[in-house]
Structures are given as C-alpha cells and as structure tokens.
C-alpha cells in the first residue's frame, strides 16, 4: 500500500506540475491576449475564396504582418465575402492600399497579400475596409475563360462556315474568283504595251511636275526676296507718298499747270524747228567747206608722200597769175 508520505510527495509533484504548466501557458498566451492588434476588413465580391483559411498568413510586400482572424458572408450582400485580418500594431496601411489573394506554394492554400499604397495617401484607420483587387491567378483565369469563350465562338463560326451548303457556296466563290483573276491576267497581258506607255507617260509627267515644282519654288523664293527687298519697299513708299500728294493736291490747278507746261513745250519745239530750218543753209555751207578742206589736206598728204622736198622748196602752182602777166 502507498504510504502517507508517498501520497504527499505525489500531491506536491502534481501541484508543482500544474503550476509549471499554467506558468508556461500564461507566458505563451498572456502576451498574445494582451497584445494590441490592428483589425481590418477585406470584402471579396463575386470571387471564390477557396484555399483561404482562418489563421492564414497575411503578408505586406512579402513580409508576414498578421493573420486571417475570421471569414464570413456579408449579411447585407450575400455575393460578398468579408475577410477579417489581424495585423501587427503600427502596420502602415494607407487609403490606397490594396489586398489580393495569392497562392501559397502548390498546395492550393491561399494567403492575403497587401500592396503598399503611396506615401501621399492618408493612413487608413483600423476597423476599416481595405480595397480588394483581383489576383494574378484570377486575372489569368478570367483571361483564360475569355479566350476559351472566344475560341469556342471561332470554332462555332468555322463549323458553320464549313457546313455543306456553305462549302458549296465557298467553292463557287473560289471558282469565280479564279476565273476573274485569269481574265484580269489576260487583260493585263494584252494591254501590257499600253500600260507600259501609260506608266512611262506618268513618270515623265511626274518628272515634269517635279521640275515645275522646283521652278515654282525658286520663283516664289525670288518673289519673296523681291518682296522683302529694300528697293521694293522704297518704291512702295514713294508710290504711297505720290498717292498721298495727289490726294492732297488740287487736281484742277494741277491740270491747268500741266496744260501750260505742254503749251510751253510745244512752243519751244516750234521755235527749235524754225531755228533748225534757218540754220540748215549755213550748216550745208559749213559742211561744204569742211569737205573742200578735207580734199586739200588729202592732196597735200599725197604730194608729201611723192616728194617730201616740197616742205623746203615749196610748190609752184601751175599757170600762176604772175607768169601770165609777164608774158
């Protein structure tokens, strides 16, 4: 039988073991129970949360910052699932922070991934909703579903096109197209010289048009230079001054003075004509004297060429008057 002392020792051992167990549990649980955490909510609408479990990991830019504390259906909107997350106190959540579901390995278990917002955004207070966005997997799934739907539509259209009735119409269309192409080819072959001539003419016309364009460009440049020149500016200024002077002048007086000037000019012309007629005879005499003098000079030059001694001894004229008197 067990003695009383053994029972006492056993009781003391059990009490000590319980105290140690309670102390260990207290050391582990009490800090967790007393720890202050930030609670946020995420609403996923029309999105499957398969693989998302309570106690699952919450990451912020790849760092673990909390866990999923509760998952429930929104009683006000049965198409939305509300996920409650518990984050470490002081986790920087902004108004533009976004949450998405991500796969954790290949097991199918999902976690919550928080995408940091901008520094300029205001802090989001606890007990608020974080905006949910579709994950890459969801986007790929939706894209795959859309692609599959479009592929199915294409296959249905191909099946409809390749039906017996449509195949017959398609063959007729291909035959008609082939005949049309053959006729067009024959037409081009028969009219090849005319087409070549037309193309050559078009090229020549294009070259002429290019030359005309270059000439026109040079002309416009020259016209622009003339238009910008100081000479044209001075001419225009003079025309403006003349126009202003004509505007300011007395037209009647101007015409009277112009008529008087014309009359004086006519009178001067008549006087000049009269003087020319009167002096014409004198001019003829002068011209005759010049001609006689020129003949004498020519004769003297000829005689000097024949006998230069004439300059010393002189020339005795033929039949001098003195000789005739002596006889």
C-alpha positions in Angstrom: 0.0 0.0 0.0 1.0 3.6 -0.6 2.2 5.4 2.5 1.0 8.8 3.5 4.4 10.3 2.7 4.2 9.0 -0.8 0.8 10.5 -1.3 2.1 13.8 0.0 5.0 13.7 -2.4 2.8 12.8 -5.3 0.4 15.6 -4.5 3.2 18.1 -4.2 4.5 16.9 -7.6 1.1 17.2 -9.2 0.6 20.7 -7.8 4.1 21.8 -9.0 3.5 20.3 -12.4 0.2 22.1 -12.7 1.8 25.4 -11.6 4.6 25.0 -14.1 2.1 24.1 -16.9 -0.1 27.1 -16.0 3.0 29.3 -16.0 4.1 28.1 -19.4 0.6 28.6 -20.8 0.5 32.0 -19.2 3.8 33.0 -20.6 2.7 32.0 -24.1 -0.9 33.1 -24.2 -1.0 36.2 -21.9 1.2 38.3 -24.2 -0.9 37.2 -27.2 -4.1 38.1 -25.3 -2.8 41.4 -24.1 -1.2 42.3 -27.4 -3.0 45.2 -29.2 -3.5 44.4 -32.9 -5.0 46.4 -35.8 -8.1 44.9 -37.3 -9.1 45.5 -40.9 -11.7 44.0 -43.2 -11.5 43.0 -46.9 -14.6 42.4 -49.0 -14.3 40.0 -52.0 -17.4 40.3 -54.2 -18.2 37.5 -56.7 -14.8 36.0 -56.0 -14.1 32.5 -54.8 -12.1 32.3 -51.5 -11.3 28.6 -51.9 -8.0 27.9 -50.2 -8.3 30.9 -47.8 -8.4 29.7 -44.2 -8.8 31.3 -40.8 -5.3 31.6 -39.3 -3.9 32.0 -42.7 -0.9 34.3 -43.4 -1.2 38.0 -44.2 1.8 39.4 -46.0 2.8 43.1 -46.7 5.1 43.4 -49.6 6.3 39.8 -48.9 6.7 40.3 -45.1 4.4 38.5 -42.7 2.5 41.2 -40.7 -0.6 39.3 -39.4 -3.1 36.5 -39.9 -6.7 35.9 -41.0 -8.8 36.1 -37.9 -12.3 35.4 -39.4 -14.1 34.7 -42.6 -17.8 35.3 -43.0 -20.5 36.1 -45.6 -21.8 39.7 -45.6 -25.4 39.5 -44.3 -26.3 42.7 -46.2 -24.9 41.3 -49.5 -24.7 37.6 -49.9 -22.5 37.9 -53.0 -19.7 39.3 -50.9 -17.3 37.5 -48.5 -15.8 39.6 -45.7 -12.3 38.5 -44.5 -11.2 39.9 -41.2 -7.4 40.3 -40.8 -5.4 41.0 -37.7 -2.3 43.0 -38.3 0.7 43.9 -36.1 0.2 47.2 -34.4 1.6 50.1 -36.5 1.4 48.3 -39.8 1.4 51.2 -42.4 -2.0 50.8 -44.1 -3.0 53.7 -46.5 -6.2 54.6 -48.1 -4.9 53.4 -51.5 -3.5 50.1 -50.1 -4.9 47.1 -52.0 -5.4 43.5 -50.9 -5.4 40.4 -53.2 -5.4 36.6 -52.7 -2.2 34.7 -53.7 -1.3 31.1 -53.7 1.0 29.7 -51.0 3.0 27.1 -52.8 1.4 24.2 -54.8 -0.9 23.0 -52.0 -3.8 25.3 -53.1 -3.7 27.2 -49.8 -4.1 31.0 -50.3 -2.9 34.0 -48.3 -3.7 37.7 -48.3 -1.1 39.9 -50.0 -1.2 43.6 -49.2 0.1 46.0 -51.8 1.5 49.2 -50.3 0.0 52.5 -51.2 1.6 55.9 -51.8 3.3 58.0 -49.1 1.0 60.9 -50.0 -2.2 58.9 -49.2 -3.8 59.3 -45.8 -3.5 56.5 -43.2 -6.4 54.1 -43.1 -7.8 53.8 -39.5 -8.3 50.3 -38.0 -11.8 48.6 -38.4 -11.9 50.0 -42.0 -12.2 48.1 -45.3 -9.1 47.6 -47.5 -9.8 47.7 -51.2 -9.8 44.3 -52.8 -8.3 43.7 -56.2 -8.2 40.6 -58.4 -5.1 38.5 -58.1 -2.9 37.5 -60.9 -4.4 34.0 -60.8 -7.9 35.4 -61.0 -6.9 37.6 -63.9 -5.2 34.7 -65.7 -8.3 32.6 -65.0 -10.6 35.3 -66.3 -8.4 35.8 -69.3 -8.3 32.1 -70.0 -12.1 31.9 -69.7 -12.5 34.8 -72.1 -10.0 33.3 -74.5 -11.8 29.9 -74.3 -15.1 31.7 -75.0 -13.7 33.4 -78.0 -12.1 30.2 -79.2 -15.4 28.5 -78.9 -17.1 31.2 -80.9 -14.5 30.9 -83.6 -14.9 27.2 -83.7 -18.7 27.5 -84.0 -18.2 30.0 -86.8 -15.8 27.7 -88.5 -18.2 24.8 -88.1 -21.0 27.0 -89.6 -18.8 28.1 -92.5 -17.7 24.6 -93.3 -21.2 23.3 -93.4 -22.2 21.5 -96.7 -24.2 24.5 -98.0 -21.6 27.0 -97.2 -18.8 24.8 -98.6 -20.7 24.7 -101.9 -21.0 28.5 -101.9 -17.4 28.8 -100.9 -16.2 26.6 -103.8 -18.4 28.6 -106.2 -16.9 31.8 -104.9 -13.3 30.5 -105.2 -14.1 29.3 -108.8 -15.5 32.7 -109.7 -12.5 34.4 -108.2 -10.1 32.2 -110.0 -11.9 32.9 -113.3 -11.9 36.6 -112.6 -8.2 36.6 -111.8 -7.4 34.7 -115.0 -9.4 37.2 -117.1 -7.7 40.0 -115.4 -4.3 38.4 -116.1 -5.2 38.0 -119.8 -6.4 41.6 -119.9 -3.2 42.8 -118.4 -1.1 40.7 -120.8 -3.0 42.1 -123.9 -2.7 45.7 -122.7 0.9 45.4 -121.4 2.3 47.9 -124.0 -0.5 50.4 -123.3 0.1 50.1 -119.6 3.8 50.5 -120.0 3.3 53.6 -122.2 0.9 55.0 -119.6 3.4 54.3 -116.8 6.2 56.0 -118.8 4.0 58.9 -119.5 3.1 59.1 -115.8 6.7 59.0 -114.9 7.5 61.7 -117.4 4.6 63.8 -116.2 5.9 63.3 -112.6 9.3 64.4 -113.6 7.9 67.5 -115.4 5.7 68.2 -112.4 8.8 67.9 -110.2 10.7 70.3 -112.4 7.7 72.7 -112.4 7.5 72.5 -108.7 11.2 73.3 -108.3 10.9 76.2 -110.7 7.9 77.4 -108.9 9.7 77.1 -105.6 12.7 79.1 -107.0 10.3 81.7 -108.4 8.5 82.0 -105.1 11.8 82.3 -103.3 12.8 85.1 -105.7 9.5 86.8 -105.4 9.8 86.6 -101.7 13.3 88.1 -101.8 12.0 90.9 -104.0 9.0 91.4 -101.8 11.4 91.6 -98.8 13.9 93.9 -100.6 14.5 97.5 -99.6 14.1 98.6 -103.2 10.5 97.4 -103.4 9.9 98.9 -100.0 11.2 102.3 -101.2 9.2 102.1 -104.4 6.0 101.3 -102.5 6.8 104.1 -100.0 7.3 106.5 -103.0 4.0 105.4 -104.5 2.3 105.9 -101.3 3.8 109.4 -101.0 2.9 110.2 -104.6 -0.7 108.9 -104.0 -0.9 111.0 -100.8 0.4 114.0 -102.7 -2.1 113.5 -105.5 -4.9 113.2 -103.0 -3.8 116.4 -101.2 -3.2 118.4 -104.4 -5.7 120.5 -106.3 -6.5 118.4 -109.4 -7.9 121.4 -111.4 -4.9 123.5 -110.7 -2.6 120.6 -111.4 -4.2 120.0 -114.8 -4.0 123.7 -115.6 -0.3 123.8 -114.8 0.2 120.6 -116.8 -1.6 122.2 -119.9 0.6 125.3 -119.5 3.7 123.2 -119.4 2.6 121.3 -122.5 1.9 124.5 -124.4 5.4 125.9 -123.4 6.9 122.7 -124.6 5.1 122.8 -127.9 6.2 126.4 -128.4 9.8 125.6 -127.7 9.7 122.7 -130.2 8.2 125.0 -132.9 11.0 127.6 -132.2 13.6 125.0 -132.4 12.2 123.7 -135.7 12.3 127.3 -137.1 15.9 127.8 -136.0 16.9 124.5 -137.5 15.3 125.4 -140.8 17.1 128.8 -140.8 20.5 127.4 -139.9 20.2 124.4 -142.3 21.7 126.5 -145.2 24.6 127.7 -143.0 25.1 124.1 -141.9 25.3 123.0 -145.6 27.9 125.7 -146.4 30.0 124.7 -143.4 29.8 121.1 -144.4 30.9 122.0 -147.9 33.9 124.0 -146.5 34.8 121.0 -144.4 34.7 118.8 -147.4 36.9 121.1 -149.5 39.4 121.4 -146.7 39.5 117.7 -146.4 40.2 117.3 -150.1 43.0 119.9 -149.9 44.5 118.0 -146.9 44.3 114.7 -148.8 46.0 116.3 -151.8 48.8 117.8 -149.6 49.3 114.4 -148.0 49.6 112.7 -151.3 52.1 115.3 -152.6 54.3 114.9 -149.5 54.3 111.2 -149.9 55.5 111.7 -153.5 58.1 114.5 -152.9 58.9 115.4 -149.3 61.2 118.2 -150.5 58.2 120.3 -151.2 58.3 121.3 -147.5 61.7 123.0 -148.2 61.4 124.5 -151.7 57.6 124.8 -151.9 55.4 124.1 -154.8 55.0 126.3 -157.8 51.4 126.3 -158.8 50.5 125.6 -162.4 49.8 128.7 -164.6 50.5 131.3 -161.8 48.9 134.7 -162.5 52.3 136.5 -162.4 53.7 134.4 -165.2 50.7 135.2 -167.3 51.2 138.9 -166.6 54.9 138.8 -167.7 54.0 137.3 -171.0 
